[in-house]
Amino acid sequence: DSQEMLAAYHNLFLIIYSRPPIIDSEDISNALRQAELLIKIAEVYGSVPIIRPYLNNCMLQYGRDMYTGFVAG
């Protein structure tokens, strides 16, 4: 939906200005969806290398649950 797209662009701009993105810290499936959309937008603008460390940091907070989210997703 357009709100998710707007949030992904907002996260891209936050990262460009060296600020952490706003990624859900409670729901792994929602966080993965947000990260996927952010990656798609970053690919369009050639910004994947810029967002990688920020997304890595966001996703590491889930630890073992992140692996489960990938397998179940």
All heavy atoms as TSV, in Angstrom:
chain	resi	resn	atom	element	x	y	z
A	1	ASP	N	N	0.825	-1.193	0.000
A	1	ASP	CA	C	0.000	0.000	0.000
A	1	ASP	C	C	0.864	1.250	0.000
A	1	ASP	O	O	2.070	1.199	0.205
A	1	ASP	CB	C	-1.032	-0.107	1.099
A	1	ASP	CG	C	-0.765	0.549	2.430
A	1	ASP	OD1	O	0.291	1.141	2.651
A	1	ASP	OD2	O	-1.682	0.478	3.250
A	2	SER	N	N	0.258	2.377	-0.224
A	2	SER	CA	C	1.037	3.615	-0.377
A	2	SER	C	C	1.698	4.065	0.932
A	2	SER	O	O	2.756	4.678	0.897
A	2	SER	CB	C	0.155	4.729	-0.936
A	2	SER	OG	O	-0.905	5.013	-0.050
A	3	GLN	N	N	1.092	3.750	2.064
A	3	GLN	CA	C	1.701	4.118	3.355
A	3	GLN	C	C	3.002	3.352	3.578
A	3	GLN	O	O	3.978	3.914	4.074
A	3	GLN	CB	C	0.744	3.847	4.515
A	3	GLN	CG	C	-0.366	4.871	4.646
A	3	GLN	CD	C	0.182	6.257	4.914
A	3	GLN	OE1	O	0.325	7.071	4.005
A	3	GLN	NE2	N	0.507	6.526	6.154
A	4	GLU	N	N	3.016	2.074	3.211
A	4	GLU	CA	C	4.241	1.276	3.354
A	4	GLU	C	C	5.328	1.797	2.424
A	4	GLU	O	O	6.500	1.847	2.790
A	4	GLU	CB	C	3.949	-0.200	3.068
A	4	GLU	CG	C	3.158	-0.873	4.154
A	4	GLU	CD	C	2.861	-2.324	3.832
A	4	GLU	OE1	O	2.832	-2.700	2.632
A	4	GLU	OE2	O	2.644	-3.089	4.773
A	5	MET	N	N	4.928	2.183	1.210
A	5	MET	CA	C	5.888	2.719	0.243
A	5	MET	C	C	6.463	4.034	0.756
A	5	MET	O	O	7.667	4.264	0.688
A	5	MET	CB	C	5.199	2.927	-1.108
A	5	MET	CG	C	6.135	3.401	-2.185
A	5	MET	SD	S	7.292	2.150	-2.715
A	5	MET	CE	C	6.252	1.184	-3.755
A	6	LEU	N	N	5.616	4.890	1.276
A	6	LEU	CA	C	6.056	6.168	1.831
A	6	LEU	C	C	7.015	5.942	3.003
A	6	LEU	O	O	8.043	6.611	3.113
A	6	LEU	CB	C	4.848	6.992	2.275
A	6	LEU	CG	C	5.120	8.395	2.768
A	6	LEU	CD1	C	5.785	9.245	1.694
A	6	LEU	CD2	C	3.818	9.043	3.222
A	7	ALA	N	N	6.708	4.971	3.859
A	7	ALA	CA	C	7.580	4.651	4.996
A	7	ALA	C	C	8.935	4.138	4.513
A	7	ALA	O	O	9.976	4.472	5.095
A	7	ALA	CB	C	6.907	3.625	5.907
A	8	ALA	N	N	8.941	3.351	3.436
A	8	ALA	CA	C	10.197	2.842	2.900
A	8	ALA	C	C	11.053	3.981	2.346
A	8	ALA	O	O	12.268	4.010	2.566
A	8	ALA	CB	C	9.924	1.799	1.817
A	9	TYR	N	N	10.445	4.911	1.638
A	9	TYR	CA	C	11.196	6.072	1.150
A	9	TYR	C	C	11.724	6.905	2.315
A	9	TYR	O	O	12.853	7.379	2.290
A	9	TYR	CB	C	10.330	6.943	0.237
A	9	TYR	CG	C	10.361	6.511	-1.198
A	9	TYR	CD1	C	9.327	5.765	-1.740
A	9	TYR	CD2	C	11.437	6.839	-2.027
A	9	TYR	CE1	C	9.346	5.361	-3.062
A	9	TYR	CE2	C	11.476	6.443	-3.347
A	9	TYR	CZ	C	10.428	5.701	-3.859
A	9	TYR	OH	O	10.466	5.301	-5.169
A	10	HIS	N	N	10.900	7.056	3.343
A	10	HIS	CA	C	11.329	7.797	4.532
A	10	HIS	C	C	12.556	7.118	5.157
A	10	HIS	O	O	13.528	7.794	5.523
A	10	HIS	CB	C	10.181	7.882	5.536
A	10	HIS	CG	C	10.522	8.609	6.785
A	10	HIS	ND1	N	10.712	9.965	6.838
A	10	HIS	CD2	C	10.725	8.159	8.047
A	10	HIS	CE1	C	11.019	10.326	8.070
A	10	HIS	NE2	N	11.033	9.245	8.832
A	11	ASN	N	N	12.526	5.793	5.248
A	11	ASN	CA	C	13.667	5.056	5.799
A	11	ASN	C	C	14.910	5.230	4.942
A	11	ASN	O	O	16.019	5.368	5.468
A	11	ASN	CB	C	13.325	3.577	5.965
A	11	ASN	CG	C	12.542	3.318	7.223
A	11	ASN	OD1	O	12.655	4.042	8.206
A	11	ASN	ND2	N	11.733	2.280	7.204
A	12	LEU	N	N	14.741	5.233	3.618
A	12	LEU	CA	C	15.884	5.442	2.738
A	12	LEU	C	C	16.500	6.816	2.994
A	12	LEU	O	O	17.714	6.956	3.107
A	12	LEU	CB	C	15.479	5.296	1.273
A	12	LEU	CG	C	16.601	5.505	0.252
A	12	LEU	CD1	C	17.735	4.515	0.461
A	12	LEU	CD2	C	16.048	5.420	-1.164
A	13	PHE	N	N	15.664	7.827	3.107
A	13	PHE	CA	C	16.179	9.172	3.375
A	13	PHE	C	C	16.843	9.258	4.745
A	13	PHE	O	O	17.862	9.928	4.908
A	13	PHE	CB	C	15.082	10.225	3.249
A	13	PHE	CG	C	14.623	10.431	1.839
A	13	PHE	CD1	C	13.279	10.387	1.529
A	13	PHE	CD2	C	15.526	10.657	0.813
A	13	PHE	CE1	C	12.843	10.573	0.224
A	13	PHE	CE2	C	15.102	10.852	-0.491
A	13	PHE	CZ	C	13.753	10.808	-0.789
A	14	LEU	N	N	16.278	8.583	5.739
A	14	LEU	CA	C	16.913	8.560	7.058
A	14	LEU	C	C	18.319	7.980	6.964
A	14	LEU	O	O	19.278	8.537	7.512
A	14	LEU	CB	C	16.081	7.726	8.039
A	14	LEU	CG	C	14.806	8.363	8.569
A	14	LEU	CD1	C	13.997	7.340	9.372
A	14	LEU	CD2	C	15.109	9.576	9.420
A	15	ILE	N	N	18.451	6.876	6.252
A	15	ILE	CA	C	19.761	6.221	6.119
A	15	ILE	C	C	20.738	7.113	5.368
A	15	ILE	O	O	21.905	7.215	5.752
A	15	ILE	CB	C	19.603	4.852	5.442
A	15	ILE	CG1	C	18.864	3.893	6.377
A	15	ILE	CG2	C	20.956	4.287	5.036
A	15	ILE	CD1	C	18.440	2.590	5.743
A	16	ILE	N	N	20.270	7.753	4.313
A	16	ILE	CA	C	21.146	8.647	3.548
A	16	ILE	C	C	21.712	9.743	4.447
A	16	ILE	O	O	22.854	10.155	4.299
A	16	ILE	CB	C	20.400	9.237	2.333
A	16	ILE	CG1	C	20.202	8.136	1.284
A	16	ILE	CG2	C	21.149	10.421	1.736
A	16	ILE	CD1	C	19.300	8.512	0.143
A	17	TYR	N	N	20.910	10.172	5.425
A	17	TYR	CA	C	21.364	11.207	6.356
A	17	TYR	C	C	21.928	10.612	7.651
A	17	TYR	O	O	21.929	11.255	8.702
A	17	TYR	CB	C	20.245	12.199	6.636
A	17	TYR	CG	C	19.970	13.062	5.437
A	17	TYR	CD1	C	18.868	12.835	4.618
A	17	TYR	CD2	C	20.844	14.092	5.095
A	17	TYR	CE1	C	18.642	13.618	3.490
A	17	TYR	CE2	C	20.623	14.881	3.977
A	17	TYR	CZ	C	19.523	14.639	3.193
A	17	TYR	OH	O	19.310	15.413	2.077
A	18	SER	N	N	22.411	9.362	7.561
A	18	SER	CA	C	23.090	8.666	8.671
A	18	SER	C	C	22.231	8.522	9.917
A	18	SER	O	O	22.728	8.582	11.041
A	18	SER	CB	C	24.401	9.376	9.016
A	18	SER	OG	O	25.249	9.416	7.904
A	19	ARG	N	N	20.947	8.308	9.707
A	19	ARG	CA	C	20.015	8.068	10.818
A	19	ARG	C	C	19.476	6.648	10.684
A	19	ARG	O	O	19.311	6.156	9.571
A	19	ARG	CB	C	18.865	9.073	10.774
A	19	ARG	CG	C	19.285	10.513	10.624
A	19	ARG	CD	C	19.185	11.343	11.800
A	19	ARG	NE	N	17.966	11.037	12.539
A	19	ARG	CZ	C	17.772	11.428	13.763
A	19	ARG	NH1	N	18.683	12.140	14.358
A	19	ARG	NH2	N	16.669	11.133	14.401
A	20	PRO	N	N	19.203	5.983	11.782
A	20	PRO	CA	C	18.688	4.606	11.680
A	20	PRO	C	C	17.274	4.575	11.106
A	20	PRO	O	O	16.463	5.463	11.395
A	20	PRO	CB	C	18.707	4.112	13.130
A	20	PRO	CG	C	18.676	5.342	13.953
A	20	PRO	CD	C	19.363	6.426	13.158
A	21	PRO	N	N	16.971	3.564	10.309
A	21	PRO	CA	C	15.611	3.450	9.763
A	21	PRO	C	C	14.636	3.044	10.850
A	21	PRO	O	O	15.030	2.524	11.904
A	21	PRO	CB	C	15.752	2.345	8.714
A	21	PRO	CG	C	16.876	1.505	9.211
A	21	PRO	CD	C	17.825	2.470	9.868
A	22	ILE	N	N	13.378	3.274	10.589
A	22	ILE	CA	C	12.325	2.884	11.525
A	22	ILE	C	C	11.766	1.543	11.043
A	22	ILE	O	O	10.966	1.487	10.116
A	22	ILE	CB	C	11.227	3.957	11.594
A	22	ILE	CG1	C	11.835	5.288	12.028
A	22	ILE	CG2	C	10.107	3.518	12.531
A	22	ILE	CD1	C	10.927	6.483	11.848
A	23	ILE	N	N	12.246	0.487	11.660
A	23	ILE	CA	C	11.848	-0.880	11.319
A	23	ILE	C	C	11.194	-1.486	12.559
A	23	ILE	O	O	11.701	-1.326	13.673
A	23	ILE	CB	C	13.069	-1.734	10.898
A	23	ILE	CG1	C	13.802	-1.116	9.706
A	23	ILE	CG2	C	12.660	-3.169	10.605
A	23	ILE	CD1	C	13.112	-1.196	8.382
A	24	ASP	N	N	10.086	-2.180	12.360
A	24	ASP	CA	C	9.345	-2.788	13.468
A	24	ASP	C	C	10.270	-3.642	14.327
A	24	ASP	O	O	10.988	-4.500	13.821
A	24	ASP	CB	C	8.218	-3.649	12.900
A	24	ASP	CG	C	7.195	-4.037	13.943
A	24	ASP	OD1	O	7.576	-4.266	15.109
A	24	ASP	OD2	O	6.006	-4.118	13.599
A	25	SER	N	N	10.257	-3.412	15.615
A	25	SER	CA	C	11.117	-4.174	16.529
A	25	SER	C	C	10.334	-5.216	17.325
A	25	SER	O	O	10.893	-5.887	18.180
A	25	SER	CB	C	11.852	-3.228	17.481
A	25	SER	OG	O	10.920	-2.524	18.268
A	26	GLU	N	N	9.038	-5.354	17.038
A	26	GLU	CA	C	8.194	-6.299	17.767
A	26	GLU	C	C	7.785	-7.499	16.910
A	26	GLU	O	O	7.728	-8.613	17.403
A	26	GLU	CB	C	6.922	-5.585	18.264
A	26	GLU	CG	C	7.182	-4.396	19.161
A	26	GLU	CD	C	7.726	-4.806	20.507
A	26	GLU	OE1	O	7.274	-5.828	21.047
A	26	GLU	OE2	O	8.611	-4.102	21.018
A	27	ASP	N	N	7.483	-7.254	15.643
A	27	ASP	CA	C	6.927	-8.283	14.763
A	27	ASP	C	C	7.909	-8.579	13.624
A	27	ASP	O	O	8.109	-7.745	12.747
A	27	ASP	CB	C	5.584	-7.792	14.216
A	27	ASP	CG	C	4.891	-8.791	13.323
A	27	ASP	OD1	O	5.394	-9.912	13.150
A	27	ASP	OD2	O	3.821	-8.440	12.786
A	28	ILE	N	N	8.498	-9.768	13.649
A	28	ILE	CA	C	9.519	-10.124	12.669
A	28	ILE	C	C	8.971	-10.138	11.249
A	28	ILE	O	O	9.635	-9.696	10.315
A	28	ILE	CB	C	10.191	-11.480	13.023
A	28	ILE	CG1	C	11.336	-11.812	12.061
A	28	ILE	CG2	C	9.185	-12.609	13.011
A	28	ILE	CD1	C	12.558	-11.018	12.258
A	29	SER	N	N	7.748	-10.610	11.044
A	29	SER	CA	C	7.203	-10.658	9.685
A	29	SER	C	C	6.984	-9.256	9.131
A	29	SER	O	O	7.238	-8.998	7.949
A	29	SER	CB	C	5.912	-11.479	9.625
A	29	SER	OG	O	4.918	-10.908	10.435
A	30	ASN	N	N	6.553	-8.344	9.972
A	30	ASN	CA	C	6.386	-6.955	9.555
A	30	ASN	C	C	7.750	-6.320	9.267
A	30	ASN	O	O	7.921	-5.600	8.281
A	30	ASN	CB	C	5.630	-6.161	10.625
A	30	ASN	CG	C	5.138	-4.838	10.118
A	30	ASN	OD1	O	4.900	-4.661	8.922
A	30	ASN	ND2	N	4.970	-3.890	11.015
A	31	ALA	N	N	8.735	-6.601	10.106
A	31	ALA	CA	C	10.090	-6.069	9.902
A	31	ALA	C	C	10.689	-6.582	8.599
A	31	ALA	O	O	11.311	-5.823	7.848
A	31	ALA	CB	C	10.987	-6.442	11.082
A	32	LEU	N	N	10.474	-7.851	8.292
A	32	LEU	CA	C	10.989	-8.412	7.045
A	32	LEU	C	C	10.318	-7.781	5.830
A	32	LEU	O	O	10.965	-7.498	4.825
A	32	LEU	CB	C	10.815	-9.932	7.030
A	32	LEU	CG	C	11.722	-10.711	7.974
A	32	LEU	CD1	C	11.322	-12.186	7.995
A	32	LEU	CD2	C	13.174	-10.553	7.590
A	33	ARG	N	N	9.020	-7.527	5.931
A	33	ARG	CA	C	8.288	-6.857	4.849
A	33	ARG	C	C	8.813	-5.438	4.645
A	33	ARG	O	O	9.039	-4.994	3.516
A	33	ARG	CB	C	6.792	-6.866	5.155
A	33	ARG	CG	C	5.922	-6.426	4.018
A	33	ARG	CD	C	4.427	-6.621	4.263
A	33	ARG	NE	N	3.957	-6.254	5.592
A	33	ARG	CZ	C	3.647	-7.123	6.554
A	33	ARG	NH1	N	3.764	-8.419	6.341
A	33	ARG	NH2	N	3.217	-6.714	7.721
A	34	GLN	N	N	9.047	-4.724	5.739
A	34	GLN	CA	C	9.592	-3.365	5.650
A	34	GLN	C	C	10.991	-3.384	5.037
A	34	GLN	O	O	11.307	-2.537	4.193
A	34	GLN	CB	C	9.640	-2.725	7.040
A	34	GLN	CG	C	8.289	-2.399	7.610
A	34	GLN	CD	C	8.368	-1.987	9.065
A	34	GLN	OE1	O	9.250	-2.402	9.808
A	34	GLN	NE2	N	7.425	-1.149	9.481
A	35	ALA	N	N	11.805	-4.324	5.452
A	35	ALA	CA	C	13.171	-4.423	4.928
A	35	ALA	C	C	13.156	-4.765	3.438
A	35	ALA	O	O	13.918	-4.200	2.658
A	35	ALA	CB	C	13.958	-5.474	5.704
A	36	GLU	N	N	12.282	-5.669	3.040
A	36	GLU	CA	C	12.190	-6.059	1.629
A	36	GLU	C	C	11.800	-4.867	0.748
A	36	GLU	O	O	12.392	-4.655	-0.308
A	36	GLU	CB	C	11.173	-7.184	1.475
A	36	GLU	CG	C	11.043	-7.680	0.057
A	36	GLU	CD	C	10.026	-8.796	-0.079
A	36	GLU	OE1	O	9.439	-9.234	0.929
A	36	GLU	OE2	O	9.810	-9.225	-1.223
A	37	LEU	N	N	10.843	-4.097	1.194
A	37	LEU	CA	C	10.422	-2.921	0.430
A	37	LEU	C	C	11.538	-1.882	0.369
A	37	LEU	O	O	11.792	-1.284	-0.685
A	37	LEU	CB	C	9.154	-2.326	1.032
A	37	LEU	CG	C	8.460	-1.241	0.231
A	37	LEU	CD1	C	8.181	-1.681	-1.198
A	37	LEU	CD2	C	7.165	-0.845	0.916
A	38	LEU	N	N	12.232	-1.694	1.472
A	38	LEU	CA	C	13.360	-0.763	1.494
A	38	LEU	C	C	14.456	-1.210	0.529
A	38	LEU	O	O	15.026	-0.399	-0.201
A	38	LEU	CB	C	13.909	-0.633	2.916
A	38	LEU	CG	C	15.129	0.260	3.109
A	38	LEU	CD1	C	14.891	1.673	2.601
A	38	LEU	CD2	C	15.531	0.281	4.580
A	39	ILE	N	N	14.717	-2.503	0.486
A	39	ILE	CA	C	15.730	-3.027	-0.438
A	39	ILE	C	C	15.315	-2.794	-1.883
A	39	ILE	O	O	16.130	-2.384	-2.715
A	39	ILE	CB	C	15.983	-4.527	-0.166
A	39	ILE	CG1	C	16.678	-4.706	1.178
A	39	ILE	CG2	C	16.805	-5.152	-1.291
A	39	ILE	CD1	C	16.695	-6.133	1.685
A	40	LYS	N	N	14.046	-3.029	-2.194
A	40	LYS	CA	C	13.563	-2.808	-3.562
A	40	LYS	C	C	13.739	-1.352	-3.991
A	40	LYS	O	O	14.175	-1.067	-5.103
A	40	LYS	CB	C	12.099	-3.213	-3.683
A	40	LYS	CG	C	11.891	-4.699	-3.697
A	40	LYS	CD	C	10.435	-5.054	-3.842
A	40	LYS	CE	C	10.240	-6.556	-3.801
A	40	LYS	NZ	N	8.840	-6.935	-3.926
A	41	ILE	N	N	13.422	-0.437	-3.100
A	41	ILE	CA	C	13.578	0.990	-3.413
A	41	ILE	C	C	15.055	1.341	-3.533
A	41	ILE	O	O	15.457	2.075	-4.436
A	41	ILE	CB	C	12.871	1.854	-2.355
A	41	ILE	CG1	C	11.364	1.685	-2.488
A	41	ILE	CG2	C	13.257	3.321	-2.491
A	41	ILE	CD1	C	10.569	2.300	-1.377
A	42	ALA	N	N	15.866	0.810	-2.634
A	42	ALA	CA	C	17.308	1.091	-2.679
A	42	ALA	C	C	17.936	0.565	-3.967
A	42	ALA	O	O	18.853	1.189	-4.505
A	42	ALA	CB	C	17.997	0.484	-1.459
A	43	GLU	N	N	17.442	-0.553	-4.470
A	43	GLU	CA	C	17.952	-1.086	-5.742
A	43	GLU	C	C	17.703	-0.111	-6.885
A	43	GLU	O	O	18.560	0.072	-7.749
A	43	GLU	CB	C	17.302	-2.433	-6.054
A	43	GLU	CG	C	17.835	-3.565	-5.207
A	43	GLU	CD	C	17.106	-4.878	-5.438
A	43	GLU	OE1	O	15.953	-4.869	-5.948
A	43	GLU	OE2	O	17.677	-5.916	-5.092
A	44	VAL	N	N	16.543	0.520	-6.889
A	44	VAL	CA	C	16.203	1.478	-7.941
A	44	VAL	C	C	17.201	2.638	-7.959
A	44	VAL	O	O	17.599	3.108	-9.019
A	44	VAL	CB	C	14.760	2.015	-7.747
A	44	VAL	CG1	C	14.470	3.171	-8.690
A	44	VAL	CG2	C	13.744	0.903	-7.932
A	45	TYR	N	N	17.624	3.077	-6.787
A	45	TYR	CA	C	18.510	4.232	-6.671
A	45	TYR	C	C	19.982	3.858	-6.472
A	45	TYR	O	O	20.806	4.732	-6.184
A	45	TYR	CB	C	18.042	5.141	-5.538
A	45	TYR	CG	C	16.685	5.734	-5.830
A	45	TYR	CD1	C	15.543	5.224	-5.238
A	45	TYR	CD2	C	16.549	6.778	-6.738
A	45	TYR	CE1	C	14.285	5.746	-5.534
A	45	TYR	CE2	C	15.309	7.303	-7.040
A	45	TYR	CZ	C	14.190	6.782	-6.435
A	45	TYR	OH	O	12.952	7.295	-6.738
A	46	GLY	N	N	20.312	2.584	-6.600
A	46	GLY	CA	C	21.701	2.150	-6.443
A	46	GLY	C	C	22.238	2.370	-5.044
A	46	GLY	O	O	23.423	2.648	-4.864
A	47	SER	N	N	21.379	2.233	-4.047
A	47	SER	CA	C	21.749	2.542	-2.665
A	47	SER	C	C	21.857	1.328	-1.757
A	47	SER	O	O	21.955	1.479	-0.543
A	47	SER	CB	C	20.702	3.502	-2.067
A	47	SER	OG	O	20.598	4.662	-2.837
A	48	VAL	N	N	21.851	0.140	-2.323
A	48	VAL	CA	C	21.901	-1.062	-1.485
A	48	VAL	C	C	23.143	-1.085	-0.591
A	48	VAL	O	O	23.029	-1.395	0.600
A	48	VAL	CB	C	21.777	-2.339	-2.341
A	48	VAL	CG1	C	22.002	-3.589	-1.499
A	48	VAL	CG2	C	20.408	-2.389	-3.016
A	49	PRO	N	N	24.332	-0.736	-1.097
A	49	PRO	CA	C	25.500	-0.746	-0.194
A	49	PRO	C	C	25.357	0.224	0.987
A	49	PRO	O	O	25.900	-0.028	2.065
A	49	PRO	CB	C	26.664	-0.320	-1.092
A	49	PRO	CG	C	26.223	-0.661	-2.474
A	49	PRO	CD	C	24.733	-0.455	-2.478
A	50	ILE	N	N	24.599	1.276	0.807
A	50	ILE	CA	C	24.408	2.257	1.881
A	50	ILE	C	C	23.465	1.722	2.953
A	50	ILE	O	O	23.689	1.926	4.145
A	50	ILE	CB	C	23.863	3.586	1.309
A	50	ILE	CG1	C	24.887	4.205	0.364
A	50	ILE	CG2	C	23.490	4.563	2.423
A	50	ILE	CD1	C	24.336	5.364	-0.449
A	51	ILE	N	N	22.409	1.016	2.545
A	51	ILE	CA	C	21.418	0.553	3.522
A	51	ILE	C	C	21.816	-0.742	4.218
A	51	ILE	O	O	21.311	-1.039	5.292
A	51	ILE	CB	C	20.023	0.397	2.889
A	51	ILE	CG1	C	19.991	-0.771	1.904
A	51	ILE	CG2	C	19.545	1.689	2.265
A	51	ILE	CD1	C	18.605	-1.218	1.530
A	52	ARG	N	N	22.723	-1.507	3.608
A	52	ARG	CA	C	23.085	-2.834	4.128
A	52	ARG	C	C	23.460	-2.818	5.616
A	52	ARG	O	O	22.904	-3.603	6.395
A	52	ARG	CB	C	24.202	-3.443	3.286
A	52	ARG	CG	C	24.530	-4.869	3.687
A	52	ARG	CD	C	25.590	-5.473	2.799
A	52	ARG	NE	N	25.106	-5.576	1.431
A	52	ARG	CZ	C	25.754	-5.084	0.363
A	52	ARG	NH1	N	26.909	-4.487	0.512
A	52	ARG	NH2	N	25.254	-5.220	-0.838
A	53	PRO	N	N	24.389	-1.963	6.062
A	53	PRO	CA	C	24.751	-2.027	7.492
A	53	PRO	C	C	23.596	-1.650	8.420
A	53	PRO	O	O	23.470	-2.206	9.512
A	53	PRO	CB	C	25.899	-1.030	7.635
A	53	PRO	CG	C	26.092	-0.367	6.330
A	53	PRO	CD	C	25.207	-1.025	5.330
A	54	TYR	N	N	22.744	-0.747	7.988
A	54	TYR	CA	C	21.608	-0.344	8.823
A	54	TYR	C	C	20.600	-1.477	8.951
A	54	TYR	O	O	20.095	-1.748	10.044
A	54	TYR	CB	C	20.936	0.897	8.239
A	54	TYR	CG	C	21.752	2.146	8.391
A	54	TYR	CD1	C	22.623	2.557	7.395
A	54	TYR	CD2	C	21.657	2.925	9.541
A	54	TYR	CE1	C	23.379	3.709	7.531
A	54	TYR	CE2	C	22.410	4.078	9.694
A	54	TYR	CZ	C	23.269	4.463	8.689
A	54	TYR	OH	O	24.020	5.605	8.834
A	55	LEU	N	N	20.296	-2.142	7.823
A	55	LEU	CA	C	19.361	-3.261	7.876
A	55	LEU	C	C	19.949	-4.424	8.667
A	55	LEU	O	O	19.232	-5.088	9.419
A	55	LEU	CB	C	18.989	-3.726	6.470
A	55	LEU	CG	C	17.961	-2.882	5.753
A	55	LEU	CD1	C	17.623	-3.488	4.402
A	55	LEU	CD2	C	16.704	-2.702	6.572
A	56	ASN	N	N	21.216	-4.664	8.499
A	56	ASN	CA	C	21.874	-5.719	9.255
A	56	ASN	C	C	21.711	-5.478	10.753
A	56	ASN	O	O	21.350	-6.384	11.511
A	56	ASN	CB	C	23.353	-5.790	8.871
A	56	ASN	CG	C	24.052	-6.959	9.500
A	56	ASN	OD1	O	23.494	-8.048	9.594
A	56	ASN	ND2	N	25.277	-6.743	9.938
A	57	ASN	N	N	21.942	-4.265	11.162
A	57	ASN	CA	C	21.813	-3.907	12.568
A	57	ASN	C	C	20.375	-4.089	13.060
A	57	ASN	O	O	20.143	-4.612	14.147
A	57	ASN	CB	C	22.276	-2.457	12.763
A	57	ASN	CG	C	22.589	-2.142	14.189
A	57	ASN	OD1	O	22.913	-3.021	14.969
A	57	ASN	ND2	N	22.499	-0.875	14.531
A	58	CYS	N	N	19.408	-3.665	12.254
A	58	CYS	CA	C	17.994	-3.800	12.628
A	58	CYS	C	C	17.585	-5.268	12.748
A	58	CYS	O	O	16.882	-5.654	13.680
A	58	CYS	CB	C	17.097	-3.124	11.602
A	58	CYS	SG	S	17.157	-1.331	11.621
A	59	MET	N	N	18.033	-6.071	11.801
A	59	MET	CA	C	17.619	-7.470	11.779
A	59	MET	C	C	18.323	-8.309	12.846
A	59	MET	O	O	17.756	-9.287	13.330
A	59	MET	CB	C	17.865	-8.076	10.392
A	59	MET	CG	C	16.988	-7.502	9.309
A	59	MET	SD	S	15.250	-7.857	9.618
A	59	MET	CE	C	14.538	-6.247	9.432
A	60	LEU	N	N	19.536	-7.935	13.220
A	60	LEU	CA	C	20.251	-8.702	14.239
A	60	LEU	C	C	19.566	-8.652	15.600
A	60	LEU	O	O	19.773	-9.542	16.425
A	60	LEU	CB	C	21.692	-8.212	14.361
A	60	LEU	CG	C	22.625	-8.697	13.255
A	60	LEU	CD1	C	24.014	-8.082	13.441
A	60	LEU	CD2	C	22.718	-10.205	13.233
A	61	GLN	N	N	18.725	-7.677	15.831
A	61	GLN	CA	C	18.028	-7.596	17.113
A	61	GLN	C	C	17.065	-8.773	17.301
A	61	GLN	O	O	16.697	-9.095	18.418
A	61	GLN	CB	C	17.268	-6.280	17.236
A	61	GLN	CG	C	16.064	-6.171	16.334
A	61	GLN	CD	C	15.425	-4.807	16.415
A	61	GLN	OE1	O	15.720	-4.026	17.294
A	61	GLN	NE2	N	14.544	-4.538	15.481
A	62	TYR	N	N	16.678	-9.435	16.218
A	62	TYR	CA	C	15.769	-10.572	16.307
A	62	TYR	C	C	16.491	-11.881	16.591
A	62	TYR	O	O	15.856	-12.854	16.985
A	62	TYR	CB	C	14.952	-10.703	15.009
A	62	TYR	CG	C	13.878	-9.661	14.912
A	62	TYR	CD1	C	14.032	-8.555	14.091
A	62	TYR	CD2	C	12.711	-9.768	15.648
A	62	TYR	CE1	C	13.051	-7.594	14.000
A	62	TYR	CE2	C	11.720	-8.813	15.573
A	62	TYR	CZ	C	11.899	-7.725	14.744
A	62	TYR	OH	O	10.929	-6.769	14.667
A	63	GLY	N	N	17.791	-11.915	16.381
A	63	GLY	CA	C	18.566	-13.115	16.669
A	63	GLY	C	C	18.023	-14.349	15.975
A	63	GLY	O	O	17.816	-14.365	14.773
A	64	ARG	N	N	17.759	-15.369	16.745
A	64	ARG	CA	C	17.294	-16.655	16.212
A	64	ARG	C	C	15.933	-16.539	15.526
A	64	ARG	O	O	15.642	-17.277	14.590
A	64	ARG	CB	C	17.234	-17.651	17.355
A	64	ARG	CG	C	16.900	-19.027	16.939
A	64	ARG	CD	C	16.909	-19.933	18.134
A	64	ARG	NE	N	17.249	-21.267	17.689
A	64	ARG	CZ	C	17.596	-22.231	18.467
A	64	ARG	NH1	N	17.686	-22.020	19.751
A	64	ARG	NH2	N	17.863	-23.407	17.983
A	65	ASP	N	N	15.092	-15.641	16.001
A	65	ASP	CA	C	13.766	-15.467	15.387
A	65	ASP	C	C	13.870	-15.037	13.932
A	65	ASP	O	O	12.975	-15.327	13.139
A	65	ASP	CB	C	12.944	-14.433	16.174
A	65	ASP	CG	C	12.566	-14.917	17.544
A	65	ASP	OD1	O	12.529	-16.150	17.749
A	65	ASP	OD2	O	12.316	-14.076	18.420
A	66	MET	N	N	14.941	-14.334	13.578
A	66	MET	CA	C	15.115	-13.888	12.207
A	66	MET	C	C	15.228	-15.104	11.284
A	66	MET	O	O	14.609	-15.156	10.238
A	66	MET	CB	C	16.346	-13.002	12.052
A	66	MET	CG	C	16.509	-12.467	10.640
A	66	MET	SD	S	17.857	-11.309	10.452
A	66	MET	CE	C	19.248	-12.333	10.800
A	67	TYR	N	N	15.993	-16.100	11.675
A	67	TYR	CA	C	16.149	-17.305	10.867
A	67	TYR	C	C	14.796	-17.982	10.696
A	67	TYR	O	O	14.416	-18.382	9.608
A	67	TYR	CB	C	17.154	-18.256	11.503
A	67	TYR	CG	C	17.243	-19.572	10.766
A	67	TYR	CD1	C	17.927	-19.681	9.559
A	67	TYR	CD2	C	16.623	-20.710	11.272
A	67	TYR	CE1	C	17.994	-20.866	8.874
A	67	TYR	CE2	C	16.688	-21.901	10.601
A	67	TYR	CZ	C	17.360	-21.993	9.410
A	67	TYR	OH	O	17.413	-23.169	8.737
A	68	THR	N	N	14.045	-18.084	11.769
A	68	THR	CA	C	12.718	-18.703	11.726
A	68	THR	C	C	11.806	-17.928	10.789
A	68	THR	O	O	11.032	-18.513	10.044
A	68	THR	CB	C	12.112	-18.769	13.139
A	68	THR	OG1	O	13.018	-19.417	14.005
A	68	THR	CG2	C	10.801	-19.506	13.136
A	69	GLY	N	N	11.908	-16.593	10.809
A	69	GLY	CA	C	11.094	-15.760	9.928
A	69	GLY	C	C	11.405	-16.011	8.462
A	69	GLY	O	O	10.518	-16.031	7.627
A	70	PHE	N	N	12.682	-16.210	8.143
A	70	PHE	CA	C	13.069	-16.478	6.755
A	70	PHE	C	C	12.553	-17.853	6.313
A	70	PHE	O	O	12.067	-18.013	5.209
A	70	PHE	CB	C	14.584	-16.436	6.577
A	70	PHE	CG	C	15.128	-15.042	6.469
A	70	PHE	CD1	C	16.138	-14.628	7.315
A	70	PHE	CD2	C	14.641	-14.150	5.541
A	70	PHE	CE1	C	16.659	-13.360	7.221
A	70	PHE	CE2	C	15.140	-12.873	5.442
A	70	PHE	CZ	C	16.151	-12.474	6.305
A	71	VAL	N	N	12.681	-18.841	7.193
A	71	VAL	CA	C	12.266	-20.183	6.846
A	71	VAL	C	C	10.743	-20.254	6.698
A	71	VAL	O	O	10.231	-20.832	5.743
A	71	VAL	CB	C	12.753	-21.201	7.908
A	71	VAL	CG1	C	12.172	-22.571	7.672
A	71	VAL	CG2	C	14.267	-21.265	7.901
A	72	ALA	N	N	10.017	-19.604	7.614
A	72	ALA	CA	C	8.554	-19.640	7.574
A	72	ALA	C	C	8.004	-18.746	6.467
A	72	ALA	O	O	6.951	-19.016	5.916
A	72	ALA	CB	C	7.995	-19.198	8.927
A	73	GLY	N	N	8.724	-17.643	6.161
A	73	GLY	CA	C	8.242	-16.665	5.182
A	73	GLY	C	C	8.308	-17.198	3.810
A	73	GLY	O	O	7.559	-17.019	2.942
